[in-house]
Amino acid sequence: MMVLGALEDGGSHSKGEPAARLDIGPSDVIKVVDDLLVAGYVTCARACGSSAGGCRST
């Protein structure tokens, strides 16, 4: 839920931004964001998955 909260402002974010803000590893953020994508809590503005993407909360 912390990652979703970090994306909550509605703006587009790289997956590295919440990692830096929450002081957790980018790979951990990627795993959580991938789960949030599947659940429909976030959408990606660009290519999704672990390689790239600007994601926003929905």
PyMOL Python script that loads the backbone (N, CA, C, O; Angstrom):
from pymol import cmd

cmd.read_pdbstr("""\
ATOM      1  N   MET A   1       0.812  -1.198   0.000  1.00  0.00           N
ATOM      2  CA  MET A   1       0.000   0.000   0.000  1.00  0.00           C
ATOM      3  C   MET A   1       0.856   1.263   0.000  1.00  0.00           C
ATOM      4  O   MET A   1       0.413   2.315  -0.462  1.00  0.00           O
ATOM      5  N   MET A   2       2.066   1.164   0.511  1.00  0.00           N
ATOM      6  CA  MET A   2       2.934   2.341   0.527  1.00  0.00           C
ATOM      7  C   MET A   2       3.264   2.778  -0.896  1.00  0.00           C
ATOM      8  O   MET A   2       3.320   3.975  -1.178  1.00  0.00           O
ATOM      9  N   VAL A   3       3.484   1.815  -1.799  1.00  0.00           N
ATOM     10  CA  VAL A   3       3.810   2.160  -3.183  1.00  0.00           C
ATOM     11  C   VAL A   3       2.610   2.825  -3.841  1.00  0.00           C
ATOM     12  O   VAL A   3       2.772   3.825  -4.540  1.00  0.00           O
ATOM     13  N   LEU A   4       1.423   2.298  -3.636  1.00  0.00           N
ATOM     14  CA  LEU A   4       0.223   2.911  -4.196  1.00  0.00           C
ATOM     15  C   LEU A   4       0.061   4.333  -3.664  1.00  0.00           C
ATOM     16  O   LEU A   4      -0.301   5.239  -4.414  1.00  0.00           O
ATOM     17  N   GLY A   5       0.325   4.529  -2.387  1.00  0.00           N
ATOM     18  CA  GLY A   5       0.265   5.865  -1.804  1.00  0.00           C
ATOM     19  C   GLY A   5       1.269   6.806  -2.433  1.00  0.00           C
ATOM     20  O   GLY A   5       0.986   7.992  -2.604  1.00  0.00           O
ATOM     21  N   ALA A   6       2.439   6.296  -2.779  1.00  0.00           N
ATOM     22  CA  ALA A   6       3.463   7.127  -3.409  1.00  0.00           C
ATOM     23  C   ALA A   6       3.050   7.535  -4.821  1.00  0.00           C
ATOM     24  O   ALA A   6       3.534   8.541  -5.339  1.00  0.00           O
ATOM     25  N   LEU A   7       2.157   6.764  -5.447  1.00  0.00           N
ATOM     26  CA  LEU A   7       1.670   7.077  -6.784  1.00  0.00           C
ATOM     27  C   LEU A   7       0.362   7.864  -6.759  1.00  0.00           C
ATOM     28  O   LEU A   7      -0.145   8.263  -7.808  1.00  0.00           O
ATOM     29  N   GLU A   8      -0.172   8.083  -5.588  1.00  0.00           N
ATOM     30  CA  GLU A   8      -1.525   8.570  -5.415  1.00  0.00           C
ATOM     31  C   GLU A   8      -1.804   9.972  -5.943  1.00  0.00           C
ATOM     32  O   GLU A   8      -2.968  10.314  -6.152  1.00  0.00           O
ATOM     33  N   ASP A   9      -0.801  10.782  -6.164  1.00  0.00           N
ATOM     34  CA  ASP A   9      -1.056  12.154  -6.604  1.00  0.00           C
ATOM     35  C   ASP A   9      -1.623  12.243  -8.013  1.00  0.00           C
ATOM     36  O   ASP A   9      -1.987  13.328  -8.466  1.00  0.00           O
ATOM     37  N   GLY A  10      -1.701  11.112  -8.713  1.00  0.00           N
ATOM     38  CA  GLY A  10      -2.314  11.082 -10.030  1.00  0.00           C
ATOM     39  C   GLY A  10      -1.382  11.432 -11.173  1.00  0.00           C
ATOM     40  O   GLY A  10      -1.756  11.289 -12.337  1.00  0.00           O
ATOM     41  N   GLY A  11      -0.190  11.883 -10.870  1.00  0.00           N
ATOM     42  CA  GLY A  11       0.772  12.193 -11.918  1.00  0.00           C
ATOM     43  C   GLY A  11       1.462  10.935 -12.406  1.00  0.00           C
ATOM     44  O   GLY A  11       1.345   9.876 -11.790  1.00  0.00           O
ATOM     45  N   SER A  12       2.161  11.048 -13.483  1.00  0.00           N
ATOM     46  CA  SER A  12       2.906   9.922 -14.025  1.00  0.00           C
ATOM     47  C   SER A  12       4.243   9.815 -13.311  1.00  0.00           C
ATOM     48  O   SER A  12       4.903  10.824 -13.060  1.00  0.00           O
ATOM     49  N   HIS A  13       4.636   8.609 -12.990  1.00  0.00           N
ATOM     50  CA  HIS A  13       5.872   8.368 -12.259  1.00  0.00           C
ATOM     51  C   HIS A  13       6.676   7.267 -12.925  1.00  0.00           C
ATOM     52  O   HIS A  13       6.109   6.311 -13.454  1.00  0.00           O
ATOM     53  N   SER A  14       7.988   7.397 -12.902  1.00  0.00           N
ATOM     54  CA  SER A  14       8.809   6.248 -13.259  1.00  0.00           C
ATOM     55  C   SER A  14       8.775   5.326 -12.053  1.00  0.00           C
ATOM     56  O   SER A  14       8.434   5.754 -10.950  1.00  0.00           O
ATOM     57  N   LYS A  15       9.123   4.077 -12.252  1.00  0.00           N
ATOM     58  CA  LYS A  15       9.114   3.147 -11.119  1.00  0.00           C
ATOM     59  C   LYS A  15      10.238   3.443 -10.140  1.00  0.00           C
ATOM     60  O   LYS A  15      10.188   2.995  -8.994  1.00  0.00           O
ATOM     61  N   GLY A  16      11.249   4.186 -10.566  1.00  0.00           N
ATOM     62  CA  GLY A  16      12.336   4.551  -9.671  1.00  0.00           C
ATOM     63  C   GLY A  16      11.968   5.646  -8.686  1.00  0.00           C
ATOM     64  O   GLY A  16      12.547   5.729  -7.603  1.00  0.00           O
ATOM     65  N   GLU A  17      11.000   6.497  -9.057  1.00  0.00           N
ATOM     66  CA  GLU A  17      10.611   7.594  -8.172  1.00  0.00           C
ATOM     67  C   GLU A  17      10.034   7.101  -6.844  1.00  0.00           C
ATOM     68  O   GLU A  17      10.477   7.559  -5.791  1.00  0.00           O
ATOM     69  N   PRO A  18       9.055   6.178  -6.854  1.00  0.00           N
ATOM     70  CA  PRO A  18       8.556   5.696  -5.562  1.00  0.00           C
ATOM     71  C   PRO A  18       9.624   4.946  -4.773  1.00  0.00           C
ATOM     72  O   PRO A  18       9.623   4.986  -3.542  1.00  0.00           O
ATOM     73  N   ALA A  19      10.532   4.265  -5.462  1.00  0.00           N
ATOM     74  CA  ALA A  19      11.607   3.551  -4.771  1.00  0.00           C
ATOM     75  C   ALA A  19      12.461   4.533  -3.977  1.00  0.00           C
ATOM     76  O   ALA A  19      12.782   4.284  -2.815  1.00  0.00           O
ATOM     77  N   ALA A  20      12.823   5.631  -4.596  1.00  0.00           N
ATOM     78  CA  ALA A  20      13.633   6.636  -3.906  1.00  0.00           C
ATOM     79  C   ALA A  20      12.849   7.284  -2.772  1.00  0.00           C
ATOM     80  O   ALA A  20      13.381   7.501  -1.684  1.00  0.00           O
ATOM     81  N   ARG A  21      11.582   7.590  -3.033  1.00  0.00           N
ATOM     82  CA  ARG A  21      10.743   8.243  -2.027  1.00  0.00           C
ATOM     83  C   ARG A  21      10.520   7.354  -0.810  1.00  0.00           C
ATOM     84  O   ARG A  21      10.455   7.845   0.317  1.00  0.00           O
ATOM     85  N   LEU A  22      10.403   6.036  -1.038  1.00  0.00           N
ATOM     86  CA  LEU A  22      10.111   5.096   0.050  1.00  0.00           C
ATOM     87  C   LEU A  22      11.353   4.408   0.598  1.00  0.00           C
ATOM     88  O   LEU A  22      11.272   3.627   1.546  1.00  0.00           O
ATOM     89  N   ASP A  23      12.508   4.704  -0.004  1.00  0.00           N
ATOM     90  CA  ASP A  23      13.776   4.115   0.417  1.00  0.00           C
ATOM     91  C   ASP A  23      13.729   2.587   0.369  1.00  0.00           C
ATOM     92  O   ASP A  23      14.132   1.907   1.313  1.00  0.00           O
ATOM     93  N   ILE A  24      13.224   2.063  -0.761  1.00  0.00           N
ATOM     94  CA  ILE A  24      13.224   0.616  -1.004  1.00  0.00           C
ATOM     95  C   ILE A  24      13.834   0.359  -2.371  1.00  0.00           C
ATOM     96  O   ILE A  24      13.973   1.279  -3.177  1.00  0.00           O
ATOM     97  N   GLY A  25      14.186  -0.855  -2.626  1.00  0.00           N
ATOM     98  CA  GLY A  25      14.840  -1.202  -3.877  1.00  0.00           C
ATOM     99  C   GLY A  25      13.912  -1.091  -5.074  1.00  0.00           C
ATOM    100  O   GLY A  25      12.734  -1.437  -4.977  1.00  0.00           O
ATOM    101  N   PRO A  26      14.425  -0.613  -6.200  1.00  0.00           N
ATOM    102  CA  PRO A  26      13.612  -0.508  -7.407  1.00  0.00           C
ATOM    103  C   PRO A  26      12.998  -1.845  -7.833  1.00  0.00           C
ATOM    104  O   PRO A  26      11.871  -1.871  -8.328  1.00  0.00           O
ATOM    105  N   SER A  27      13.708  -2.936  -7.652  1.00  0.00           N
ATOM    106  CA  SER A  27      13.146  -4.237  -8.031  1.00  0.00           C
ATOM    107  C   SER A  27      11.937  -4.590  -7.173  1.00  0.00           C
ATOM    108  O   SER A  27      11.015  -5.253  -7.646  1.00  0.00           O
ATOM    109  N   ASP A  28      11.933  -4.151  -5.914  1.00  0.00           N
ATOM    110  CA  ASP A  28      10.772  -4.375  -5.057  1.00  0.00           C
ATOM    111  C   ASP A  28       9.580  -3.554  -5.540  1.00  0.00           C
ATOM    112  O   ASP A  28       8.445  -4.031  -5.534  1.00  0.00           O
ATOM    113  N   VAL A  29       9.844  -2.322  -5.957  1.00  0.00           N
ATOM    114  CA  VAL A  29       8.775  -1.474  -6.482  1.00  0.00           C
ATOM    115  C   VAL A  29       8.210  -2.090  -7.759  1.00  0.00           C
ATOM    116  O   VAL A  29       6.995  -2.103  -7.956  1.00  0.00           O
ATOM    117  N   ILE A  30       9.069  -2.591  -8.612  1.00  0.00           N
ATOM    118  CA  ILE A  30       8.621  -3.207  -9.862  1.00  0.00           C
ATOM    119  C   ILE A  30       7.681  -4.371  -9.586  1.00  0.00           C
ATOM    120  O   ILE A  30       6.644  -4.502 -10.237  1.00  0.00           O
ATOM    121  N   LYS A  31       8.037  -5.215  -8.624  1.00  0.00           N
ATOM    122  CA  LYS A  31       7.176  -6.355  -8.280  1.00  0.00           C
ATOM    123  C   LYS A  31       5.814  -5.878  -7.789  1.00  0.00           C
ATOM    124  O   LYS A  31       4.783  -6.411  -8.198  1.00  0.00           O
ATOM    125  N   VAL A  32       5.808  -4.883  -6.922  1.00  0.00           N
ATOM    126  CA  VAL A  32       4.546  -4.365  -6.377  1.00  0.00           C
ATOM    127  C   VAL A  32       3.730  -3.692  -7.477  1.00  0.00           C
ATOM    128  O   VAL A  32       2.521  -3.907  -7.568  1.00  0.00           O
ATOM    129  N   VAL A  33       4.376  -2.883  -8.309  1.00  0.00           N
ATOM    130  CA  VAL A  33       3.664  -2.190  -9.386  1.00  0.00           C
ATOM    131  C   VAL A  33       3.089  -3.199 -10.371  1.00  0.00           C
ATOM    132  O   VAL A  33       1.971  -3.016 -10.855  1.00  0.00           O
ATOM    133  N   ASP A  34       3.819  -4.245 -10.673  1.00  0.00           N
ATOM    134  CA  ASP A  34       3.288  -5.280 -11.561  1.00  0.00           C
ATOM    135  C   ASP A  34       2.027  -5.893 -10.973  1.00  0.00           C
ATOM    136  O   ASP A  34       1.066  -6.137 -11.701  1.00  0.00           O
ATOM    137  N   ASP A  35       2.013  -6.147  -9.666  1.00  0.00           N
ATOM    138  CA  ASP A  35       0.814  -6.669  -8.997  1.00  0.00           C
ATOM    139  C   ASP A  35      -0.324  -5.649  -9.040  1.00  0.00           C
ATOM    140  O   ASP A  35      -1.480  -6.015  -9.249  1.00  0.00           O
ATOM    141  N   LEU A  36       0.004  -4.365  -8.841  1.00  0.00           N
ATOM    142  CA  LEU A  36      -1.008  -3.311  -8.898  1.00  0.00           C
ATOM    143  C   LEU A  36      -1.592  -3.172 -10.306  1.00  0.00           C
ATOM    144  O   LEU A  36      -2.776  -2.872 -10.462  1.00  0.00           O
ATOM    145  N   LEU A  37      -0.764  -3.389 -11.328  1.00  0.00           N
ATOM    146  CA  LEU A  37      -1.242  -3.360 -12.712  1.00  0.00           C
ATOM    147  C   LEU A  37      -2.270  -4.459 -12.944  1.00  0.00           C
ATOM    148  O   LEU A  37      -3.343  -4.211 -13.495  1.00  0.00           O
ATOM    149  N   VAL A  38      -1.937  -5.663 -12.524  1.00  0.00           N
ATOM    150  CA  VAL A  38      -2.837  -6.803 -12.705  1.00  0.00           C
ATOM    151  C   VAL A  38      -4.162  -6.566 -11.977  1.00  0.00           C
ATOM    152  O   VAL A  38      -5.225  -6.918 -12.487  1.00  0.00           O
ATOM    153  N   ALA A  39      -4.096  -5.974 -10.796  1.00  0.00           N
ATOM    154  CA  ALA A  39      -5.297  -5.719  -9.994  1.00  0.00           C
ATOM    155  C   ALA A  39      -6.088  -4.505 -10.482  1.00  0.00           C
ATOM    156  O   ALA A  39      -7.207  -4.272 -10.025  1.00  0.00           O
ATOM    157  N   GLY A  40      -5.513  -3.727 -11.410  1.00  0.00           N
ATOM    158  CA  GLY A  40      -6.210  -2.575 -11.957  1.00  0.00           C
ATOM    159  C   GLY A  40      -6.080  -1.297 -11.143  1.00  0.00           C
ATOM    160  O   GLY A  40      -6.817  -0.339 -11.378  1.00  0.00           O
ATOM    161  N   TYR A  41      -5.153  -1.265 -10.187  1.00  0.00           N
ATOM    162  CA  TYR A  41      -4.971  -0.075  -9.354  1.00  0.00           C
ATOM    163  C   TYR A  41      -4.109   0.994 -10.012  1.00  0.00           C
ATOM    164  O   TYR A  41      -4.194   2.164  -9.639  1.00  0.00           O
ATOM    165  N   VAL A  42      -3.284   0.618 -10.981  1.00  0.00           N
ATOM    166  CA  VAL A  42      -2.447   1.574 -11.708  1.00  0.00           C
ATOM    167  C   VAL A  42      -2.517   1.262 -13.190  1.00  0.00           C
ATOM    168  O   VAL A  42      -2.852   0.145 -13.584  1.00  0.00           O
ATOM    169  N   THR A  43      -2.200   2.250 -14.004  1.00  0.00           N
ATOM    170  CA  THR A  43      -2.063   2.055 -15.442  1.00  0.00           C
ATOM    171  C   THR A  43      -0.696   2.580 -15.850  1.00  0.00           C
ATOM    172  O   THR A  43      -0.104   3.407 -15.157  1.00  0.00           O
ATOM    173  N   CYS A  44      -0.207   2.097 -16.968  1.00  0.00           N
ATOM    174  CA  CYS A  44       1.086   2.557 -17.465  1.00  0.00           C
ATOM    175  C   CYS A  44       0.892   3.427 -18.687  1.00  0.00           C
ATOM    176  O   CYS A  44       0.116   3.106 -19.587  1.00  0.00           O
ATOM    177  N   ALA A  45       1.607   4.527 -18.700  1.00  0.00           N
ATOM    178  CA  ALA A  45       1.544   5.454 -19.826  1.00  0.00           C
ATOM    179  C   ALA A  45       2.393   4.965 -20.994  1.00  0.00           C
ATOM    180  O   ALA A  45       2.135   5.326 -22.143  1.00  0.00           O
ATOM    181  N   ARG A  46       3.393   4.154 -20.711  1.00  0.00           N
ATOM    182  CA  ARG A  46       4.274   3.605 -21.747  1.00  0.00           C
ATOM    183  C   ARG A  46       4.318   2.105 -21.583  1.00  0.00           C
ATOM    184  O   ARG A  46       3.429   1.520 -20.964  1.00  0.00           O
ATOM    185  N   ALA A  47       5.347   1.470 -22.132  1.00  0.00           N
ATOM    186  CA  ALA A  47       5.477   0.017 -22.059  1.00  0.00           C
ATOM    187  C   ALA A  47       5.456  -0.448 -20.616  1.00  0.00           C
ATOM    188  O   ALA A  47       6.184   0.083 -19.777  1.00  0.00           O
ATOM    189  N   CYS A  48       4.643  -1.419 -20.330  1.00  0.00           N
ATOM    190  CA  CYS A  48       4.522  -1.934 -18.971  1.00  0.00           C
ATOM    191  C   CYS A  48       5.454  -3.121 -18.770  1.00  0.00           C
ATOM    192  O   CYS A  48       6.071  -3.625 -19.709  1.00  0.00           O
ATOM    193  N   GLY A  49       5.534  -3.539 -17.548  1.00  0.00           N
ATOM    194  CA  GLY A  49       6.389  -4.647 -17.190  1.00  0.00           C
ATOM    195  C   GLY A  49       7.588  -4.163 -16.421  1.00  0.00           C
ATOM    196  O   GLY A  49       7.649  -3.010 -15.995  1.00  0.00           O
ATOM    197  N   SER A  50       8.532  -5.045 -16.247  1.00  0.00           N
ATOM    198  CA  SER A  50       9.660  -4.735 -15.387  1.00  0.00           C
ATOM    199  C   SER A  50      10.713  -3.854 -16.064  1.00  0.00           C
ATOM    200  O   SER A  50      11.646  -3.400 -15.402  1.00  0.00           O
ATOM    201  N   SER A  51      10.580  -3.605 -17.372  1.00  0.00           N
ATOM    202  CA  SER A  51      11.652  -2.888 -18.055  1.00  0.00           C
ATOM    203  C   SER A  51      11.447  -1.385 -18.112  1.00  0.00           C
ATOM    204  O   SER A  51      12.426  -0.639 -18.103  1.00  0.00           O
ATOM    205  N   ALA A  52      10.225  -0.923 -18.169  1.00  0.00           N
ATOM    206  CA  ALA A  52      10.006   0.514 -18.336  1.00  0.00           C
ATOM    207  C   ALA A  52       8.568   0.860 -17.985  1.00  0.00           C
ATOM    208  O   ALA A  52       7.750  -0.016 -17.704  1.00  0.00           O
ATOM    209  N   GLY A  53       8.284   2.127 -18.006  1.00  0.00           N
ATOM    210  CA  GLY A  53       6.907   2.548 -17.875  1.00  0.00           C
ATOM    211  C   GLY A  53       6.717   3.653 -16.881  1.00  0.00           C
ATOM    212  O   GLY A  53       7.241   3.608 -15.768  1.00  0.00           O
ATOM    213  N   GLY A  54       5.974   4.630 -17.281  1.00  0.00           N
ATOM    214  CA  GLY A  54       5.536   5.671 -16.366  1.00  0.00           C
ATOM    215  C   GLY A  54       4.164   5.282 -15.872  1.00  0.00           C
ATOM    216  O   GLY A  54       3.228   5.225 -16.670  1.00  0.00           O
ATOM    217  N   CYS A  55       4.007   5.016 -14.603  1.00  0.00           N
ATOM    218  CA  CYS A  55       2.750   4.503 -14.077  1.00  0.00           C
ATOM    219  C   CYS A  55       2.030   5.552 -13.262  1.00  0.00           C
ATOM    220  O   CYS A  55       2.645   6.420 -12.641  1.00  0.00           O
ATOM    221  N   ARG A  56       0.701   5.454 -13.276  1.00  0.00           N
ATOM    222  CA  ARG A  56      -0.128   6.356 -12.489  1.00  0.00           C
ATOM    223  C   ARG A  56      -1.215   5.552 -11.809  1.00  0.00           C
ATOM    224  O   ARG A  56      -1.662   4.530 -12.329  1.00  0.00           O
ATOM    225  N   SER A  57      -1.644   6.020 -10.633  1.00  0.00           N
ATOM    226  CA  SER A  57      -2.737   5.350  -9.945  1.00  0.00           C
ATOM    227  C   SER A  57      -4.036   5.648 -10.669  1.00  0.00           C
ATOM    228  O   SER A  57      -4.181   6.694 -11.301  1.00  0.00           O
ATOM    229  N   THR A  58      -4.984   4.719 -10.573  1.00  0.00           N
ATOM    230  CA  THR A  58      -6.280   4.903 -11.232  1.00  0.00           C
ATOM    231  C   THR A  58      -7.365   5.157 -10.218  1.00  0.00           C
ATOM    232  O   THR A  58      -8.525   5.336 -10.588  1.00  0.00           O
TER     233      THR A  58
END
""", "prot")
cmd.dss("prot")
cmd.show_as("cartoon", "prot")
cmd.util.cbc("prot")
cmd.orient("prot")
